[in-house]
Amino acid sequence: MKSASGLDIFEFHRSELVGLAYRITGSRTEAEDIVQETFLKWMHADQSSIVSVRAWLMKVATRLSLDYLKSAKVKRMSYIGPWLPEPFITDEQTPASELEMDESISMALLVLLEQLSPAERASFILHDLFQYRFDEIGDILERTESSCRKLASRARAKIGRDTLEPTQDKAQYVQMLTTFSDAVKKGDMTELVALLKDDATFHSDGGGKAAASRKVLHGSEVIAKFFLKVVRPDWLSKKASEMTISTTWFNGAPGMIVRQAGRPITAFNFELDKGVIKSIHALRNPDKLRLFGPY
C-alpha cells in the first residue's frame, strides 16, 4: 500500500490550519499566506522525526499567526473608523441547507477577540475552540500550563463569554435579513426599533476608502435613525434599479450582500439574541469586499 506523501498529509490538515490562522489574525488573506509558509516549513522539516503531525503543524501556524498579530495590532490602532475582520466565506457550492451556524468564526466573536493580548487570544482559541490541553498550549506558547490557564480565563472574562452561544436557527436568520431590509425600504422607524435590542451596536468598516460611520453606534433608536437617514436614500435612489440584495453565507451565518451594478458595496452580518438583532457588522472597505467576487 502506497504511503501518503508529505503533500497529501499537509492537505489533510490544511482547512484546520486556515481556520486557526484566521481566528487568530482576523484576516483570511493573511491566514492563507501563513498556511503556505507553514507548508514550506513542513516540506523542509525532517518529517520522519515528527511524532504528531497535527501538533507540529498547529504549533508552527500558531506562532506565525502571533508574529503577524503583534505587528497588525499597531496598524489597527491607526485604522480609520471601526475595524472588522475580513469575511470568511464558505464554499458557495455547498447548499445553504447543509451549512451549520458557526459562532467560532462570527464577526461578533472576532470583534470581541480584538480586546485580547496575542497570548490571551491564542490560549482562548486553542483551548475553547480547538480543545487543546493547557500543557499542549504551554508548549506552543512557551509558557507554563498554569500561565496558559490564566490567560484563557482572563480572555473569557474580557470578552464576557464563558462558552460560545448555542446554535441559532438558520431559518430565523434568513427571515430577519428580509424583514430588516424591508423595514429599511419602507422607512418604518417603529418596526426597525422593534427588530433591534435596546442596547444593540452597529460597526461599519470603511477603512477610510468608503463612506461609513467613523464610530460604533449604540442603541436601537440611534441605529434605526442611521439606517433611515443614510442607508435608505441609497436603496431608493435613481440607481436602485442597479442594486441587488442577496443572501450569502459568511462568518458562520447567512449575511446580506448589497451589490451596485454587480459590484459588492456592503456586506451586512447580524448577531441575533432571542429573536432580535444584538449587533450589526457592515463591511464597506473595498479591500475586504473583493473577497465576495469581482469588484
MARLONU-840637 format. One line per field, with one value per residue (C-alpha): x, y, z; residue in one letter; residue number from 1. Coordinates in nm, 3 decimals. Example, Ala and Ser with C-alpha at 12.3 -4.5 7.8 and 13.67 -1.06 7.14 Angstrom:
2
x <- [1.230|1.367]
y <- [-0.450|-0.106]
z <- [0.780|0.714]
residu <- [A|S]
num <- [1|2]
//
This chain:
295
x <- [0.000|0.140|0.219|0.086|0.320|0.420|0.185|-0.109|-0.050|-0.040|-0.352|-0.539|-0.474|-0.497|-0.855|-0.799|-0.480|-0.658|-0.932|-0.680|-0.478|-0.795|-0.932|-0.603|-0.536|-0.885|-0.753|-0.844|-0.574|-0.307|-0.431|-0.376|-0.023|0.055|-0.063|0.153|0.454|0.368|0.362|0.710|0.845|0.678|0.830|1.177|1.141|1.262|0.911|1.019|1.117|0.784|0.575|0.244|0.197|-0.113|0.054|0.364|0.166|-0.066|0.233|0.406|0.085|0.007|0.350|0.341|-0.009|0.105|0.402|0.160|-0.091|0.170|0.253|-0.111|-0.212|-0.005|-0.158|-0.513|-0.463|-0.436|-0.718|-0.979|-1.308|-1.411|-1.205|-1.377|-1.214|-1.201|-1.501|-1.461|-1.668|-1.792|-1.773|-2.068|-2.104|-2.231|-2.612|-2.717|-2.934|-2.620|-2.426|-2.406|-2.406|-2.056|-2.022|-1.646|-1.587|-1.867|-1.794|-1.927|-1.679|-1.382|-1.453|-1.455|-1.126|-0.962|-0.970|-0.727|-0.349|-0.199|-0.122|-0.475|-0.627|-0.416|-0.486|-0.861|-0.877|-0.660|-0.838|-1.200|-1.228|-0.973|-0.991|-0.615|-0.500|-0.322|0.002|-0.009|-0.079|0.212|0.441|0.316|0.340|0.649|0.470|0.372|0.046|-0.074|0.006|-0.193|-0.488|-0.487|-0.456|-0.767|-0.957|-0.870|-0.974|-1.319|-1.361|-1.265|-1.499|-1.777|-1.832|-1.768|-1.898|-1.996|-2.355|-2.591|-2.664|-2.904|-3.198|-3.079|-3.430|-3.473|-3.154|-3.261|-3.606|-3.451|-3.241|-3.556|-3.762|-3.489|-3.423|-3.798|-3.836|-3.550|-3.705|-4.047|-3.890|-4.068|-3.892|-4.116|-4.057|-3.681|-3.653|-3.859|-3.617|-3.320|-3.220|-3.230|-2.851|-2.773|-2.447|-2.357|-2.000|-1.931|-1.587|-1.498|-1.127|-1.115|-1.186|-1.568|-1.837|-1.902|-1.975|-1.646|-1.759|-1.955|-2.324|-2.510|-2.883|-3.181|-3.313|-2.971|-2.909|-3.260|-3.224|-2.887|-3.035|-3.328|-3.116|-2.805|-2.881|-3.242|-3.184|-2.923|-3.153|-3.430|-3.213|-3.223|-2.952|-3.168|-3.259|-2.895|-2.893|-2.942|-2.961|-2.883|-2.804|-2.451|-2.314|-2.006|-1.852|-2.069|-2.409|-2.624|-2.524|-2.677|-2.473|-2.567|-2.436|-2.446|-2.431|-2.292|-2.021|-2.040|-2.069|-2.177|-2.182|-2.407|-2.368|-2.615|-2.587|-2.923|-3.029|-3.370|-3.521|-3.394|-3.076|-2.799|-2.534|-2.487|-2.150|-2.121|-1.819|-1.768|-1.391|-1.340|-1.024|-1.236|-1.538|-1.321|-1.336|-1.703|-1.618|-1.549|-1.508]
y <- [0.000|0.334|0.565|0.920|1.187|1.496|1.700|1.466|1.471|1.851|1.887|1.671|1.940|2.249|2.356|2.331|2.536|2.807|2.815|2.851|3.124|3.315|3.312|3.444|3.707|3.807|3.808|3.538|3.662|3.652|3.314|3.167|3.314|3.175|2.829|2.846|2.938|2.652|2.419|2.531|2.469|2.127|2.027|2.126|1.953|1.605|1.460|1.115|1.264|1.437|1.238|1.423|1.590|1.784|1.918|2.022|2.199|2.375|2.493|2.641|2.805|2.950|3.106|3.254|3.390|3.551|3.712|3.868|3.970|4.159|4.378|4.407|4.539|4.852|4.910|4.860|5.131|5.386|5.231|5.483|5.404|5.067|4.768|4.445|4.117|4.008|3.791|3.416|3.296|2.940|2.744|2.873|2.532|2.394|2.418|2.662|2.390|2.189|2.472|2.485|2.804|2.854|3.104|3.041|3.247|3.501|3.870|3.933|3.697|3.811|4.175|4.078|3.892|4.220|4.321|4.044|4.031|3.793|3.534|3.556|3.522|3.218|3.047|3.102|2.988|2.680|2.566|2.671|2.632|2.361|2.166|2.175|2.091|2.368|2.173|2.148|2.521|2.586|2.403|2.615|2.948|2.852|2.924|2.714|2.521|2.738|3.057|2.943|2.850|3.202|3.356|3.171|3.263|3.631|3.612|3.477|3.749|4.026|3.913|3.827|3.476|3.156|2.948|3.002|3.088|2.793|2.703|2.954|2.889|2.932|3.000|3.273|3.442|3.440|3.572|3.851|3.964|4.001|4.162|4.412|4.517|4.552|4.774|4.996|5.030|5.113|5.369|5.215|5.354|5.171|4.834|4.888|4.975|4.666|4.445|4.570|4.511|4.828|4.811|4.694|4.801|4.885|4.854|4.989|4.931|5.161|5.172|5.532|5.405|5.404|5.602|5.454|5.562|5.661|5.527|5.235|5.327|5.219|5.183|5.072|5.422|5.559|5.267|5.282|5.655|5.595|5.336|5.559|5.872|5.724|5.378|5.408|5.700|5.493|5.194|5.411|5.634|5.653|5.386|5.150|4.963|4.856|4.740|4.383|4.243|3.875|3.626|3.485|3.262|3.408|3.403|3.116|3.267|3.400|3.754|4.021|4.141|4.464|4.500|4.800|4.703|4.366|4.518|4.443|4.768|4.644|4.311|4.300|4.039|4.017|3.874|3.768|3.729|3.584|3.676|4.034|4.191|4.230|4.368|4.457|4.448|4.619|4.569|4.866|4.857|4.762|4.567|4.328|4.327|4.193|3.855|3.834|3.837|4.085|4.437]
z <- [0.000|-0.104|0.189|0.194|0.063|0.258|0.038|0.099|0.472|0.476|0.262|0.512|0.776|0.554|0.630|1.006|0.978|0.778|1.041|1.322|1.149|1.055|1.408|1.544|1.275|1.160|0.803|0.551|0.313|0.582|0.704|0.358|0.349|0.694|0.594|0.282|0.495|0.732|0.431|0.323|0.674|0.675|0.342|0.463|0.802|0.895|0.877|0.998|1.335|1.396|1.644|1.599|1.261|1.367|1.681|1.485|1.213|1.458|1.660|1.355|1.228|1.572|1.612|1.261|1.332|1.657|1.482|1.234|1.502|1.704|1.405|1.297|1.640|1.580|1.236|1.363|1.625|1.341|1.134|1.020|1.191|1.337|1.221|1.120|1.016|0.654|0.568|0.597|0.304|0.295|-0.030|-0.229|-0.396|-0.066|-0.039|0.233|0.388|0.466|0.625|1.002|1.205|1.347|1.630|1.648|1.330|1.377|1.326|1.675|1.842|1.633|1.722|2.090|2.050|1.942|2.310|2.398|2.400|2.141|2.413|2.559|2.215|2.128|2.463|2.432|2.068|2.117|2.434|2.388|2.010|1.925|2.254|2.322|2.675|2.863|2.878|2.497|2.470|2.702|2.461|2.171|2.354|2.555|2.882|3.181|3.189|3.477|3.288|2.982|3.202|3.348|3.001|2.880|3.196|3.155|2.791|2.881|3.143|2.897|2.621|2.864|2.732|2.924|2.634|2.273|2.200|2.138|1.776|1.624|1.392|1.032|0.903|1.165|1.045|0.681|0.773|0.980|0.683|0.472|0.748|0.831|0.469|0.404|0.711|0.591|0.244|0.394|0.626|0.922|1.230|1.476|1.310|1.286|1.655|1.742|1.545|1.748|2.111|2.319|2.360|2.005|1.838|1.478|1.343|0.995|0.841|0.551|0.625|0.503|0.150|0.155|0.334|0.678|1.033|1.198|1.534|1.674|1.712|2.025|2.091|1.883|1.807|1.709|1.472|1.323|1.254|1.087|0.850|0.761|0.713|0.548|0.408|0.290|0.049|-0.137|-0.157|-0.303|-0.526|-0.906|-0.910|-0.708|-1.027|-1.048|-0.686|-0.570|-0.219|-0.178|0.097|0.115|0.388|0.557|0.903|1.011|0.933|0.648|0.555|0.335|0.036|-0.137|-0.492|-0.723|-1.092|-0.981|-0.759|-0.384|-0.189|0.154|0.336|0.642|0.915|1.205|1.554|1.696|2.057|2.144|1.810|1.784|1.647|1.902|1.666|1.300|1.128|0.791|0.568|0.334|0.284|-0.084|0.003|0.211|-0.021|-0.305|-0.135|-0.236|-0.605|-0.887|-0.754]
residu <- [M|K|S|A|S|G|L|D|I|F|E|F|H|R|S|E|L|V|G|L|A|Y|R|I|T|G|S|R|T|E|A|E|D|I|V|Q|E|T|F|L|K|W|M|H|A|D|Q|S|S|I|V|S|V|R|A|W|L|M|K|V|A|T|R|L|S|L|D|Y|L|K|S|A|K|V|K|R|M|S|Y|I|G|P|W|L|P|E|P|F|I|T|D|E|Q|T|P|A|S|E|L|E|M|D|E|S|I|S|M|A|L|L|V|L|L|E|Q|L|S|P|A|E|R|A|S|F|I|L|H|D|L|F|Q|Y|R|F|D|E|I|G|D|I|L|E|R|T|E|S|S|C|R|K|L|A|S|R|A|R|A|K|I|G|R|D|T|L|E|P|T|Q|D|K|A|Q|Y|V|Q|M|L|T|T|F|S|D|A|V|K|K|G|D|M|T|E|L|V|A|L|L|K|D|D|A|T|F|H|S|D|G|G|G|K|A|A|A|S|R|K|V|L|H|G|S|E|V|I|A|K|F|F|L|K|V|V|R|P|D|W|L|S|K|K|A|S|E|M|T|I|S|T|T|W|F|N|G|A|P|G|M|I|V|R|Q|A|G|R|P|I|T|A|F|N|F|E|L|D|K|G|V|I|K|S|I|H|A|L|R|N|P|D|K|L|R|L|F|G|P|Y]
num <- [1|2|3|4|5|6|7|8|9|10|11|12|13|14|15|16|17|18|19|20|21|22|23|24|25|26|27|28|29|30|31|32|33|34|35|36|37|38|39|40|41|42|43|44|45|46|47|48|49|50|51|52|53|54|55|56|57|58|59|60|61|62|63|64|65|66|67|68|69|70|71|72|73|74|75|76|77|78|79|80|81|82|83|84|85|86|87|88|89|90|91|92|93|94|95|96|97|98|99|100|101|102|103|104|105|106|107|108|109|110|111|112|113|114|115|116|117|118|119|120|121|122|123|124|125|126|127|128|129|130|131|132|133|134|135|136|137|138|139|140|141|142|143|144|145|146|147|148|149|150|151|152|153|154|155|156|157|158|159|160|161|162|163|164|165|166|167|168|169|170|171|172|173|174|175|176|177|178|179|180|181|182|183|184|185|186|187|188|189|190|191|192|193|194|195|196|197|198|199|200|201|202|203|204|205|206|207|208|209|210|211|212|213|214|215|216|217|218|219|220|221|222|223|224|225|226|227|228|229|230|231|232|233|234|235|236|237|238|239|240|241|242|243|244|245|246|247|248|249|250|251|252|253|254|255|256|257|258|259|260|261|262|263|264|265|266|267|268|269|270|271|272|273|274|275|276|277|278|279|280|281|282|283|284|285|286|287|288|289|290|291|292|293|294|295]
//
